[in-house]
Amino acid sequence: MSDHPAREPKLLTITEAAELLRAPVATLRYWRHLGIGPRSFRLGRRVLYRSDELRNWVDAQHGQAAPASDTRR
C-alpha cells in the first residue's frame, strides 16, 4: 500500500484554463461550442477543466502540428 493518498486532478475554471493556454476565455467558449477544444464539464453552472486532461490536449495538439520546412543549407 502506498504512503501517499491518491491525488485527485486539479480542477480549473475556464478563466484559469484560458490563462494556462494563453488564450482568451471567448476562444475556449467557442472551442467548447464547436466540440474541438480541451475536454470540459459542467458542475452546476460552472464549466471546469481537469488539469491533467488539459495537458493531454495540449500534448495532442503539439503532436498534430505541421512540420516546419527545413531551411538549413
N, CA, C, O and CB atoms as a CASP TS submission, in Angstrom:
PFRMAT TS
TARGET T0000
AUTHOR 0000-0000-0000
METHOD Language model
MODEL 1
PARENT N/A
ATOM      1  N   MET     1       0.834  -1.170   0.000  1.00  0.00           N
ATOM      2  CA  MET     1       0.000   0.000   0.000  1.00  0.00           C
ATOM      3  C   MET     1       0.887   1.244   0.000  1.00  0.00           C
ATOM      4  O   MET     1       1.938   1.265   0.641  1.00  0.00           O
ATOM      5  CB  MET     1      -0.953  -0.008   1.209  1.00  0.00           C
ATOM      6  N   SER     2       0.458   2.274  -0.720  1.00  0.00           N
ATOM      7  CA  SER     2       1.250   3.485  -0.873  1.00  0.00           C
ATOM      8  C   SER     2       1.158   4.373   0.359  1.00  0.00           C
ATOM      9  O   SER     2       0.131   4.410   1.036  1.00  0.00           O
ATOM     10  CB  SER     2       0.799   4.254  -2.101  1.00  0.00           C
ATOM     11  N   ASP     3       2.244   5.086   0.643  1.00  0.00           N
ATOM     12  CA  ASP     3       2.249   6.035   1.748  1.00  0.00           C
ATOM     13  C   ASP     3       1.511   7.329   1.394  1.00  0.00           C
ATOM     14  O   ASP     3       1.094   8.078   2.277  1.00  0.00           O
ATOM     15  CB  ASP     3       3.681   6.348   2.156  1.00  0.00           C
ATOM     16  N   HIS     4       1.356   7.582   0.081  1.00  0.00           N
ATOM     17  CA  HIS     4       0.734   8.813  -0.369  1.00  0.00           C
ATOM     18  C   HIS     4      -0.703   8.549  -0.805  1.00  0.00           C
ATOM     19  O   HIS     4      -0.958   7.608  -1.556  1.00  0.00           O
ATOM     20  CB  HIS     4       1.540   9.436  -1.516  1.00  0.00           C
ATOM     21  N   PRO     5      -1.637   9.366  -0.343  1.00  0.00           N
ATOM     22  CA  PRO     5      -3.012   9.194  -0.796  1.00  0.00           C
ATOM     23  C   PRO     5      -3.119   9.533  -2.277  1.00  0.00           C
ATOM     24  O   PRO     5      -2.347  10.339  -2.798  1.00  0.00           O
ATOM     25  CB  PRO     5      -3.972  10.072   0.031  1.00  0.00           C
ATOM     26  N   ALA     6      -4.077   8.915  -2.946  1.00  0.00           N
ATOM     27  CA  ALA     6      -4.289   9.200  -4.366  1.00  0.00           C
ATOM     28  C   ALA     6      -4.651  10.671  -4.527  1.00  0.00           C
ATOM     29  O   ALA     6      -5.489  11.202  -3.799  1.00  0.00           O
ATOM     30  CB  ALA     6      -5.405   8.288  -4.963  1.00  0.00           C
ATOM     31  N   ARG     7      -4.015  11.310  -5.477  1.00  0.00           N
ATOM     32  CA  ARG     7      -4.282  12.725  -5.720  1.00  0.00           C
ATOM     33  C   ARG     7      -5.361  12.863  -6.772  1.00  0.00           C
ATOM     34  O   ARG     7      -5.308  12.236  -7.830  1.00  0.00           O
ATOM     35  CB  ARG     7      -3.002  13.465  -6.158  1.00  0.00           C
ATOM     36  N   GLU     8      -6.324  13.680  -6.466  1.00  0.00           N
ATOM     37  CA  GLU     8      -7.361  13.998  -7.435  1.00  0.00           C
ATOM     38  C   GLU     8      -6.811  15.050  -8.384  1.00  0.00           C
ATOM     39  O   GLU     8      -6.037  15.912  -7.968  1.00  0.00           O
ATOM     40  CB  GLU     8      -8.664  14.494  -6.735  1.00  0.00           C
ATOM     41  N   PRO     9      -7.200  14.991  -9.661  1.00  0.00           N
ATOM     42  CA  PRO     9      -6.718  16.012 -10.591  1.00  0.00           C
ATOM     43  C   PRO     9      -7.255  17.380 -10.210  1.00  0.00           C
ATOM     44  O   PRO     9      -8.391  17.503  -9.752  1.00  0.00           O
ATOM     45  CB  PRO     9      -7.122  15.668 -12.029  1.00  0.00           C
ATOM     46  N   LYS    10      -6.452  18.387 -10.396  1.00  0.00           N
ATOM     47  CA  LYS    10      -6.856  19.743 -10.081  1.00  0.00           C
ATOM     48  C   LYS    10      -7.905  20.205 -11.087  1.00  0.00           C
ATOM     49  O   LYS    10      -7.777  19.972 -12.289  1.00  0.00           O
ATOM     50  CB  LYS    10      -5.640  20.694 -10.078  1.00  0.00           C
ATOM     51  N   LEU    11      -8.937  20.859 -10.579  1.00  0.00           N
ATOM     52  CA  LEU    11      -9.986  21.393 -11.438  1.00  0.00           C
ATOM     53  C   LEU    11      -9.722  22.871 -11.682  1.00  0.00           C
ATOM     54  O   LEU    11      -9.447  23.625 -10.749  1.00  0.00           O
ATOM     55  CB  LEU    11     -11.389  21.179 -10.807  1.00  0.00           C
ATOM     56  N   LEU    12      -9.807  23.279 -12.946  1.00  0.00           N
ATOM     57  CA  LEU    12      -9.563  24.660 -13.326  1.00  0.00           C
ATOM     58  C   LEU    12     -10.841  25.281 -13.867  1.00  0.00           C
ATOM     59  O   LEU    12     -11.607  24.629 -14.575  1.00  0.00           O
ATOM     60  CB  LEU    12      -8.436  24.747 -14.367  1.00  0.00           C
ATOM     61  N   THR    13     -11.063  26.534 -13.532  1.00  0.00           N
ATOM     62  CA  THR    13     -12.173  27.272 -14.124  1.00  0.00           C
ATOM     63  C   THR    13     -11.804  27.605 -15.564  1.00  0.00           C
ATOM     64  O   THR    13     -10.657  27.432 -15.975  1.00  0.00           O
ATOM     65  CB  THR    13     -12.499  28.570 -13.308  1.00  0.00           C
ATOM     66  N   ILE    14     -12.775  28.079 -16.319  1.00  0.00           N
ATOM     67  CA  ILE    14     -12.494  28.441 -17.711  1.00  0.00           C
ATOM     68  C   ILE    14     -11.479  29.581 -17.776  1.00  0.00           C
ATOM     69  O   ILE    14     -10.663  29.635 -18.695  1.00  0.00           O
ATOM     70  CB  ILE    14     -13.794  28.843 -18.439  1.00  0.00           C
ATOM     71  N   THR    15     -11.529  30.489 -16.805  1.00  0.00           N
ATOM     72  CA  THR    15     -10.570  31.592 -16.764  1.00  0.00           C
ATOM     73  C   THR    15      -9.158  31.073 -16.497  1.00  0.00           C
ATOM     74  O   THR    15      -8.201  31.508 -17.137  1.00  0.00           O
ATOM     75  CB  THR    15     -10.974  32.616 -15.688  1.00  0.00           C
ATOM     76  N   GLU    16      -9.030  30.143 -15.551  1.00  0.00           N
ATOM     77  CA  GLU    16      -7.718  29.558 -15.241  1.00  0.00           C
ATOM     78  C   GLU    16      -7.183  28.758 -16.421  1.00  0.00           C
ATOM     79  O   GLU    16      -5.993  28.820 -16.731  1.00  0.00           O
ATOM     80  CB  GLU    16      -7.808  28.660 -13.996  1.00  0.00           C
ATOM     81  N   ALA    17      -8.062  28.008 -17.078  1.00  0.00           N
ATOM     82  CA  ALA    17      -7.646  27.230 -18.246  1.00  0.00           C
ATOM     83  C   ALA    17      -7.188  28.158 -19.367  1.00  0.00           C
ATOM     84  O   ALA    17      -6.193  27.882 -20.037  1.00  0.00           O
ATOM     85  CB  ALA    17      -8.796  26.326 -18.735  1.00  0.00           C
ATOM     86  N   ALA    18      -7.912  29.254 -19.569  1.00  0.00           N
ATOM     87  CA  ALA    18      -7.536  30.220 -20.603  1.00  0.00           C
ATOM     88  C   ALA    18      -6.168  30.832 -20.299  1.00  0.00           C
ATOM     89  O   ALA    18      -5.350  31.006 -21.202  1.00  0.00           O
ATOM     90  CB  ALA    18      -8.601  31.329 -20.719  1.00  0.00           C
ATOM     91  N   GLU    19      -5.921  31.156 -19.034  1.00  0.00           N
ATOM     92  CA  GLU    19      -4.615  31.700 -18.651  1.00  0.00           C
ATOM     93  C   GLU    19      -3.506  30.689 -18.920  1.00  0.00           C
ATOM     94  O   GLU    19      -2.445  31.043 -19.433  1.00  0.00           O
ATOM     95  CB  GLU    19      -4.613  32.104 -17.166  1.00  0.00           C
ATOM     96  N   LEU    20      -3.758  29.440 -18.574  1.00  0.00           N
ATOM     97  CA  LEU    20      -2.763  28.398 -18.797  1.00  0.00           C
ATOM     98  C   LEU    20      -2.460  28.229 -20.287  1.00  0.00           C
ATOM     99  O   LEU    20      -1.308  28.026 -20.672  1.00  0.00           O
ATOM    100  CB  LEU    20      -3.244  27.073 -18.204  1.00  0.00           C
ATOM    101  N   LEU    21      -3.492  28.314 -21.117  1.00  0.00           N
ATOM    102  CA  LEU    21      -3.328  28.160 -22.564  1.00  0.00           C
ATOM    103  C   LEU    21      -2.918  29.464 -23.253  1.00  0.00           C
ATOM    104  O   LEU    21      -2.602  29.480 -24.442  1.00  0.00           O
ATOM    105  CB  LEU    21      -4.617  27.648 -23.175  1.00  0.00           C
ATOM    106  N   ARG    22      -2.931  30.560 -22.478  1.00  0.00           N
ATOM    107  CA  ARG    22      -2.640  31.890 -23.028  1.00  0.00           C
ATOM    108  C   ARG    22      -3.567  32.204 -24.187  1.00  0.00           C
ATOM    109  O   ARG    22      -3.140  32.664 -25.246  1.00  0.00           O
ATOM    110  CB  ARG    22      -1.176  31.982 -23.485  1.00  0.00           C
ATOM    111  N   ALA    23      -4.848  31.942 -23.960  1.00  0.00           N
ATOM    112  CA  ALA    23      -5.889  32.191 -24.956  1.00  0.00           C
ATOM    113  C   ALA    23      -7.033  32.933 -24.282  1.00  0.00           C
ATOM    114  O   ALA    23      -7.230  32.798 -23.074  1.00  0.00           O
ATOM    115  CB  ALA    23      -6.390  30.858 -25.601  1.00  0.00           C
ATOM    116  N   PRO    24      -7.786  33.714 -25.044  1.00  0.00           N
ATOM    117  CA  PRO    24      -8.934  34.396 -24.453  1.00  0.00           C
ATOM    118  C   PRO    24     -10.007  33.409 -23.996  1.00  0.00           C
ATOM    119  O   PRO    24     -10.168  32.342 -24.589  1.00  0.00           O
ATOM    120  CB  PRO    24      -9.528  35.382 -25.451  1.00  0.00           C
ATOM    121  N   VAL    25     -10.731  33.764 -22.951  1.00  0.00           N
ATOM    122  CA  VAL    25     -11.828  32.934 -22.462  1.00  0.00           C
ATOM    123  C   VAL    25     -12.828  32.689 -23.591  1.00  0.00           C
ATOM    124  O   VAL    25     -13.371  31.591 -23.717  1.00  0.00           O
ATOM    125  CB  VAL    25     -12.526  33.602 -21.246  1.00  0.00           C
ATOM    126  N   ALA    26     -13.070  33.712 -24.408  1.00  0.00           N
ATOM    127  CA  ALA    26     -14.014  33.574 -25.524  1.00  0.00           C
ATOM    128  C   ALA    26     -13.593  32.463 -26.485  1.00  0.00           C
ATOM    129  O   ALA    26     -14.445  31.780 -27.052  1.00  0.00           O
ATOM    130  CB  ALA    26     -14.133  34.897 -26.283  1.00  0.00           C
ATOM    131  N   THR    27     -12.295  32.280 -26.670  1.00  0.00           N
ATOM    132  CA  THR    27     -11.806  31.212 -27.542  1.00  0.00           C
ATOM    133  C   THR    27     -12.151  29.854 -26.954  1.00  0.00           C
ATOM    134  O   THR    27     -12.595  28.965 -27.679  1.00  0.00           O
ATOM    135  CB  THR    27     -10.285  31.332 -27.754  1.00  0.00           C
ATOM    136  N   LEU    28     -11.955  29.679 -25.657  1.00  0.00           N
ATOM    137  CA  LEU    28     -12.304  28.406 -25.031  1.00  0.00           C
ATOM    138  C   LEU    28     -13.806  28.151 -25.121  1.00  0.00           C
ATOM    139  O   LEU    28     -14.234  27.019 -25.345  1.00  0.00           O
ATOM    140  CB  LEU    28     -11.851  28.388 -23.564  1.00  0.00           C
ATOM    141  N   ARG    29     -14.600  29.196 -24.949  1.00  0.00           N
ATOM    142  CA  ARG    29     -16.052  29.036 -25.095  1.00  0.00           C
ATOM    143  C   ARG    29     -16.417  28.613 -26.516  1.00  0.00           C
ATOM    144  O   ARG    29     -17.276  27.755 -26.719  1.00  0.00           O
ATOM    145  CB  ARG    29     -16.776  30.346 -24.733  1.00  0.00           C
ATOM    146  N   TYR    30     -15.755  29.222 -27.492  1.00  0.00           N
ATOM    147  CA  TYR    30     -16.023  28.886 -28.895  1.00  0.00           C
ATOM    148  C   TYR    30     -15.606  27.445 -29.189  1.00  0.00           C
ATOM    149  O   TYR    30     -16.356  26.696 -29.815  1.00  0.00           O
ATOM    150  CB  TYR    30     -15.279  29.860 -29.840  1.00  0.00           C
ATOM    151  N   TRP    31     -14.419  27.059 -28.740  1.00  0.00           N
ATOM    152  CA  TRP    31     -13.971  25.680 -28.928  1.00  0.00           C
ATOM    153  C   TRP    31     -14.941  24.709 -28.276  1.00  0.00           C
ATOM    154  O   TRP    31     -15.239  23.652 -28.833  1.00  0.00           O
ATOM    155  CB  TRP    31     -12.562  25.486 -28.354  1.00  0.00           C
ATOM    156  N   ARG    32     -15.433  25.068 -27.092  1.00  0.00           N
ATOM    157  CA  ARG    32     -16.395  24.210 -26.390  1.00  0.00           C
ATOM    158  C   ARG    32     -17.665  24.065 -27.216  1.00  0.00           C
ATOM    159  O   ARG    32     -18.214  22.970 -27.331  1.00  0.00           O
ATOM    160  CB  ARG    32     -16.727  24.782 -24.991  1.00  0.00           C
ATOM    161  N   HIS    33     -18.128  25.165 -27.787  1.00  0.00           N
ATOM    162  CA  HIS    33     -19.316  25.163 -28.634  1.00  0.00           C
ATOM    163  C   HIS    33     -19.116  24.251 -29.849  1.00  0.00           C
ATOM    164  O   HIS    33     -20.014  23.494 -30.217  1.00  0.00           O
ATOM    165  CB  HIS    33     -19.651  26.595 -29.089  1.00  0.00           C
ATOM    166  N   LEU    34     -17.939  24.326 -30.465  1.00  0.00           N
ATOM    167  CA  LEU    34     -17.650  23.508 -31.640  1.00  0.00           C
ATOM    168  C   LEU    34     -17.280  22.071 -31.289  1.00  0.00           C
ATOM    169  O   LEU    34     -17.302  21.192 -32.151  1.00  0.00           O
ATOM    170  CB  LEU    34     -16.535  24.132 -32.432  1.00  0.00           C
ATOM    171  N   GLY    35     -16.942  21.834 -30.032  1.00  0.00           N
ATOM    172  CA  GLY    35     -16.530  20.492 -29.619  1.00  0.00           C
ATOM    173  C   GLY    35     -15.120  20.138 -30.042  1.00  0.00           C
ATOM    174  O   GLY    35     -14.801  18.962 -30.216  1.00  0.00           O
ATOM    175  N   ILE    36     -14.258  21.156 -30.212  1.00  0.00           N
ATOM    176  CA  ILE    36     -12.894  20.890 -30.682  1.00  0.00           C
ATOM    177  C   ILE    36     -11.820  21.205 -29.649  1.00  0.00           C
ATOM    178  O   ILE    36     -10.652  20.882 -29.861  1.00  0.00           O
ATOM    179  CB  ILE    36     -12.625  21.684 -31.923  1.00  0.00           C
ATOM    180  N   GLY    37     -12.186  21.817 -28.557  1.00  0.00           N
ATOM    181  CA  GLY    37     -11.197  22.224 -27.564  1.00  0.00           C
ATOM    182  C   GLY    37     -10.926  21.136 -26.546  1.00  0.00           C
ATOM    183  O   GLY    37     -11.340  19.989 -26.713  1.00  0.00           O
ATOM    184  N   PRO    38     -10.226  21.513 -25.490  1.00  0.00           N
ATOM    185  CA  PRO    38      -9.958  20.563 -24.413  1.00  0.00           C
ATOM    186  C   PRO    38     -11.263  20.126 -23.747  1.00  0.00           C
ATOM    187  O   PRO    38     -12.229  20.886 -23.689  1.00  0.00           O
ATOM    188  CB  PRO    38      -9.005  21.184 -23.371  1.00  0.00           C
ATOM    189  N   ARG    39     -11.274  18.917 -23.257  1.00  0.00           N
ATOM    190  CA  ARG    39     -12.465  18.364 -22.617  1.00  0.00           C
ATOM    191  C   ARG    39     -12.816  19.154 -21.369  1.00  0.00           C
ATOM    192  O   ARG    39     -11.948  19.491 -20.564  1.00  0.00           O
ATOM    193  CB  ARG    39     -12.255  16.888 -22.267  1.00  0.00           C
ATOM    194  N   SER    40     -14.082  19.440 -21.224  1.00  0.00           N
ATOM    195  CA  SER    40     -14.565  20.188 -20.068  1.00  0.00           C
ATOM    196  C   SER    40     -15.882  19.578 -19.608  1.00  0.00           C
ATOM    197  O   SER    40     -16.453  18.720 -20.281  1.00  0.00           O
ATOM    198  CB  SER    40     -14.738  21.700 -20.404  1.00  0.00           C
ATOM    199  N   PHE    41     -16.344  20.028 -18.473  1.00  0.00           N
ATOM    200  CA  PHE    41     -17.634  19.546 -17.971  1.00  0.00           C
ATOM    201  C   PHE    41     -18.253  20.621 -17.104  1.00  0.00           C
ATOM    202  O   PHE    41     -17.582  21.549 -16.652  1.00  0.00           O
ATOM    203  CB  PHE    41     -17.475  18.221 -17.172  1.00  0.00           C
ATOM    204  N   ARG    42     -19.540  20.475 -16.885  1.00  0.00           N
ATOM    205  CA  ARG    42     -20.263  21.417 -16.039  1.00  0.00           C
ATOM    206  C   ARG    42     -20.423  20.826 -14.649  1.00  0.00           C
ATOM    207  O   ARG    42     -20.708  19.640 -14.486  1.00  0.00           O
ATOM    208  CB  ARG    42     -21.642  21.764 -16.647  1.00  0.00           C
ATOM    209  N   LEU    43     -20.236  21.665 -13.671  1.00  0.00           N
ATOM    210  CA  LEU    43     -20.516  21.319 -12.279  1.00  0.00           C
ATOM    211  C   LEU    43     -21.403  22.449 -11.782  1.00  0.00           C
ATOM    212  O   LEU    43     -20.930  23.528 -11.424  1.00  0.00           O
ATOM    213  CB  LEU    43     -19.178  21.151 -11.394  1.00  0.00           C
ATOM    214  N   GLY    44     -22.690  22.175 -11.770  1.00  0.00           N
ATOM    215  CA  GLY    44     -23.639  23.250 -11.507  1.00  0.00           C
ATOM    216  C   GLY    44     -23.633  24.189 -12.695  1.00  0.00           C
ATOM    217  O   GLY    44     -23.849  23.767 -13.831  1.00  0.00           O
ATOM    218  N   ARG    45     -23.389  25.448 -12.438  1.00  0.00           N
ATOM    219  CA  ARG    45     -23.352  26.441 -13.509  1.00  0.00           C
ATOM    220  C   ARG    45     -21.949  26.685 -14.034  1.00  0.00           C
ATOM    221  O   ARG    45     -21.769  27.420 -15.005  1.00  0.00           O
ATOM    222  CB  ARG    45     -23.939  27.739 -13.027  1.00  0.00           C
ATOM    223  N   ARG    46     -20.964  26.084 -13.410  1.00  0.00           N
ATOM    224  CA  ARG    46     -19.576  26.350 -13.776  1.00  0.00           C
ATOM    225  C   ARG    46     -19.052  25.349 -14.792  1.00  0.00           C
ATOM    226  O   ARG    46     -19.374  24.162 -14.742  1.00  0.00           O
ATOM    227  CB  ARG    46     -18.701  26.333 -12.543  1.00  0.00           C
ATOM    228  N   VAL    47     -18.245  25.844 -15.705  1.00  0.00           N
ATOM    229  CA  VAL    47     -17.522  24.995 -16.646  1.00  0.00           C
ATOM    230  C   VAL    47     -16.139  24.780 -16.059  1.00  0.00           C
ATOM    231  O   VAL    47     -15.435  25.736 -15.733  1.00  0.00           O
ATOM    232  CB  VAL    47     -17.452  25.634 -18.092  1.00  0.00           C
ATOM    233  N   LEU    48     -15.756  23.518 -15.927  1.00  0.00           N
ATOM    234  CA  LEU    48     -14.457  23.184 -15.335  1.00  0.00           C
ATOM    235  C   LEU    48     -13.640  22.312 -16.277  1.00  0.00           C
ATOM    236  O   LEU    48     -14.177  21.603 -17.128  1.00  0.00           O
ATOM    237  CB  LEU    48     -14.646  22.471 -13.989  1.00  0.00           C
ATOM    238  N   TYR    49     -12.336  22.386 -16.101  1.00  0.00           N
ATOM    239  CA  TYR    49     -11.374  21.590 -16.866  1.00  0.00           C
ATOM    240  C   TYR    49     -10.485  20.856 -15.877  1.00  0.00           C
ATOM    241  O   TYR    49     -10.039  21.436 -14.886  1.00  0.00           O
ATOM    242  CB  TYR    49     -10.523  22.486 -17.837  1.00  0.00           C
ATOM    243  N   ARG    50     -10.228  19.589 -16.141  1.00  0.00           N
ATOM    244  CA  ARG    50      -9.271  18.845 -15.324  1.00  0.00           C
ATOM    245  C   ARG    50      -7.878  19.167 -15.849  1.00  0.00           C
ATOM    246  O   ARG    50      -7.630  19.086 -17.052  1.00  0.00           O
ATOM    247  CB  ARG    50      -9.557  17.293 -15.361  1.00  0.00           C
ATOM    248  N   SER    51      -6.978  19.528 -14.959  1.00  0.00           N
ATOM    249  CA  SER    51      -5.643  19.958 -15.393  1.00  0.00           C
ATOM    250  C   SER    51      -4.911  18.867 -16.172  1.00  0.00           C
ATOM    251  O   SER    51      -4.196  19.167 -17.128  1.00  0.00           O
ATOM    252  CB  SER    51      -4.810  20.372 -14.186  1.00  0.00           C
ATOM    253  N   ASP    52      -5.080  17.610 -15.776  1.00  0.00           N
ATOM    254  CA  ASP    52      -4.399  16.526 -16.492  1.00  0.00           C
ATOM    255  C   ASP    52      -4.945  16.377 -17.914  1.00  0.00           C
ATOM    256  O   ASP    52      -4.177  16.121 -18.841  1.00  0.00           O
ATOM    257  CB  ASP    52      -4.553  15.199 -15.726  1.00  0.00           C
ATOM    258  N   GLU    53      -6.252  16.533 -18.099  1.00  0.00           N
ATOM    259  CA  GLU    53      -6.829  16.433 -19.434  1.00  0.00           C
ATOM    260  C   GLU    53      -6.444  17.633 -20.293  1.00  0.00           C
ATOM    261  O   GLU    53      -6.280  17.506 -21.506  1.00  0.00           O
ATOM    262  CB  GLU    53      -8.349  16.315 -19.347  1.00  0.00           C
ATOM    263  N   LEU    54      -6.303  18.782 -19.668  1.00  0.00           N
ATOM    264  CA  LEU    54      -5.866  19.975 -20.393  1.00  0.00           C
ATOM    265  C   LEU    54      -4.449  19.764 -20.923  1.00  0.00           C
ATOM    266  O   LEU    54      -4.155  20.081 -22.075  1.00  0.00           O
ATOM    267  CB  LEU    54      -5.928  21.232 -19.480  1.00  0.00           C
ATOM    268  N   ARG    55      -3.576  19.228 -20.075  1.00  0.00           N
ATOM    269  CA  ARG    55      -2.199  18.936 -20.508  1.00  0.00           C
ATOM    270  C   ARG    55      -2.181  17.901 -21.624  1.00  0.00           C
ATOM    271  O   ARG    55      -1.422  18.039 -22.584  1.00  0.00           O
ATOM    272  CB  ARG    55      -1.356  18.439 -19.322  1.00  0.00           C
ATOM    273  N   ASN    56      -3.010  16.861 -21.507  1.00  0.00           N
ATOM    274  CA  ASN    56      -3.073  15.838 -22.548  1.00  0.00           C
ATOM    275  C   ASN    56      -3.535  16.438 -23.875  1.00  0.00           C
ATOM    276  O   ASN    56      -3.024  16.073 -24.934  1.00  0.00           O
ATOM    277  CB  ASN    56      -4.013  14.701 -22.126  1.00  0.00           C
ATOM    278  N   TRP    57      -4.503  17.362 -23.818  1.00  0.00           N
ATOM    279  CA  TRP    57      -4.996  18.007 -25.033  1.00  0.00           C
ATOM    280  C   TRP    57      -3.889  18.844 -25.681  1.00  0.00           C
ATOM    281  O   TRP    57      -3.711  18.815 -26.899  1.00  0.00           O
ATOM    282  CB  TRP    57      -6.222  18.890 -24.716  1.00  0.00           C
ATOM    283  N   VAL    58      -3.151  19.587 -24.857  1.00  0.00           N
ATOM    284  CA  VAL    58      -2.044  20.394 -25.378  1.00  0.00           C
ATOM    285  C   VAL    58      -1.010  19.482 -26.033  1.00  0.00           C
ATOM    286  O   VAL    58      -0.518  19.786 -27.120  1.00  0.00           O
ATOM    287  CB  VAL    58      -1.389  21.238 -24.245  1.00  0.00           C
ATOM    288  N   ASP    59      -0.678  18.374 -25.386  1.00  0.00           N
ATOM    289  CA  ASP    59       0.296  17.433 -25.954  1.00  0.00           C
ATOM    290  C   ASP    59      -0.200  16.880 -27.284  1.00  0.00           C
ATOM    291  O   ASP    59       0.583  16.731 -28.222  1.00  0.00           O
ATOM    292  CB  ASP    59       0.570  16.278 -24.971  1.00  0.00           C
ATOM    293  N   ALA    60      -1.488  16.576 -27.374  1.00  0.00           N
ATOM    294  CA  ALA    60      -2.054  16.054 -28.616  1.00  0.00           C
ATOM    295  C   ALA    60      -1.998  17.098 -29.720  1.00  0.00           C
ATOM    296  O   ALA    60      -1.737  16.763 -30.876  1.00  0.00           O
ATOM    297  CB  ALA    60      -3.497  15.598 -28.397  1.00  0.00           C
ATOM    298  N   GLN    61      -2.243  18.367 -29.375  1.00  0.00           N
ATOM    299  CA  GLN    61      -2.174  19.432 -30.369  1.00  0.00           C
ATOM    300  C   GLN    61      -0.746  19.603 -30.853  1.00  0.00           C
ATOM    301  O   GLN    61      -0.509  19.838 -32.038  1.00  0.00           O
ATOM    302  CB  GLN    61      -2.705  20.751 -29.792  1.00  0.00           C
ATOM    303  N   HIS    62       0.199  19.486 -29.941  1.00  0.00           N
ATOM    304  CA  HIS    62       1.608  19.606 -30.304  1.00  0.00           C
ATOM    305  C   HIS    62       1.987  18.506 -31.298  1.00  0.00           C
ATOM    306  O   HIS    62       2.741  18.750 -32.240  1.00  0.00           O
ATOM    307  CB  HIS    62       2.506  19.533 -29.044  1.00  0.00           C
ATOM    308  N   GLY    63       1.464  17.302 -31.088  1.00  0.00           N
ATOM    309  CA  GLY    63       1.755  16.183 -31.976  1.00  0.00           C
ATOM    310  C   GLY    63       1.150  16.345 -33.356  1.00  0.00           C
ATOM    311  O   GLY    63       1.616  15.723 -34.311  1.00  0.00           O
ATOM    312  N   GLN    64       0.109  17.179 -33.479  1.00  0.00           N
ATOM    313  CA  GLN    64      -0.554  17.385 -34.762  1.00  0.00           C
ATOM    314  C   GLN    64       0.016  18.577 -35.523  1.00  0.00           C
ATOM    315  O   GLN    64      -0.399  18.842 -36.651  1.00  0.00           O
ATOM    316  CB  GLN    64      -2.039  17.579 -34.550  1.00  0.00           C
ATOM    317  N   ALA    65       0.950  19.290 -34.930  1.00  0.00           N
ATOM    318  CA  ALA    65       1.493  20.489 -35.567  1.00  0.00           C
ATOM    319  C   ALA    65       2.163  20.122 -36.882  1.00  0.00           C
ATOM    320  O   ALA    65       2.841  19.100 -36.988  1.00  0.00           O
ATOM    321  CB  ALA    65       2.494  21.200 -34.635  1.00  0.00           C
ATOM    322  N   ALA    66       1.964  20.964 -37.872  1.00  0.00           N
ATOM    323  CA  ALA    66       2.592  20.740 -39.174  1.00  0.00           C
ATOM    324  C   ALA    66       4.099  20.907 -39.027  1.00  0.00           C
ATOM    325  O   ALA    66       4.558  21.836 -38.363  1.00  0.00           O
ATOM    326  CB  ALA    66       2.026  21.719 -40.251  1.00  0.00           C
ATOM    327  N   PRO    67       4.864  20.021 -39.636  1.00  0.00           N
ATOM    328  CA  PRO    67       6.318  20.146 -39.514  1.00  0.00           C
ATOM    329  C   PRO    67       6.806  21.413 -40.216  1.00  0.00           C
ATOM    330  O   PRO    67       6.316  21.768 -41.288  1.00  0.00           O
ATOM    331  CB  PRO    67       7.023  18.902 -40.103  1.00  0.00           C
ATOM    332  N   ALA    68       7.763  22.079 -39.605  1.00  0.00           N
ATOM    333  CA  ALA    68       8.333  23.286 -40.191  1.00  0.00           C
ATOM    334  C   ALA    68       9.243  22.881 -41.341  1.00  0.00           C
ATOM    335  O   ALA    68       9.899  21.841 -41.288  1.00  0.00           O
ATOM    336  CB  ALA    68       9.111  24.120 -39.128  1.00  0.00           C
ATOM    337  N   SER    69       9.278  23.698 -42.367  1.00  0.00           N
ATOM    338  CA  SER    69      10.170  23.374 -43.501  1.00  0.00           C
ATOM    339  C   SER    69      11.614  23.540 -43.055  1.00  0.00           C
ATOM    340  O   SER    69      11.932  24.423 -42.257  1.00  0.00           O
ATOM    341  CB  SER    69       9.870  24.288 -44.746  1.00  0.00           C
ATOM    342  N   ASP    70      12.454  22.716 -43.557  1.00  0.00           N
ATOM    343  CA  ASP    70      13.867  22.742 -43.194  1.00  0.00           C
ATOM    344  C   ASP    70      14.552  23.799 -44.049  1.00  0.00           C
ATOM    345  O   ASP    70      14.666  23.641 -45.264  1.00  0.00           O
ATOM    346  CB  ASP    70      14.535  21.336 -43.386  1.00  0.00           C
ATOM    347  N   THR    71      15.006  24.872 -43.419  1.00  0.00           N
ATOM    348  CA  THR    71      15.644  25.962 -44.151  1.00  0.00           C
ATOM    349  C   THR    71      17.163  25.922 -44.026  1.00  0.00           C
ATOM    350  O   THR    71      17.844  26.831 -44.500  1.00  0.00           O
ATOM    351  CB  THR    71      15.124  27.297 -43.654  1.00  0.00           C
ATOM    352  N   ARG    72      17.700  24.885 -43.397  1.00  0.00           N
ATOM    353  CA  ARG    72      19.162  24.769 -43.279  1.00  0.00           C
ATOM    354  C   ARG    72      19.755  24.388 -44.629  1.00  0.00           C
ATOM    355  O   ARG    72      19.139  23.669 -45.416  1.00  0.00           O
ATOM    356  CB  ARG    72      19.553  23.718 -42.197  1.00  0.00           C
ATOM    357  N   ARG    73      20.950  24.878 -44.878  1.00  0.00           N
ATOM    358  CA  ARG    73      21.631  24.517 -46.155  1.00  0.00           C
ATOM    359  C   ARG    73      22.989  24.010 -45.882  1.00  0.00           C
ATOM    360  O   ARG    73      23.715  23.658 -46.811  1.00  0.00           O
ATOM    361  CB  ARG    73      21.720  25.706 -47.112  1.00  0.00           C
TER
END
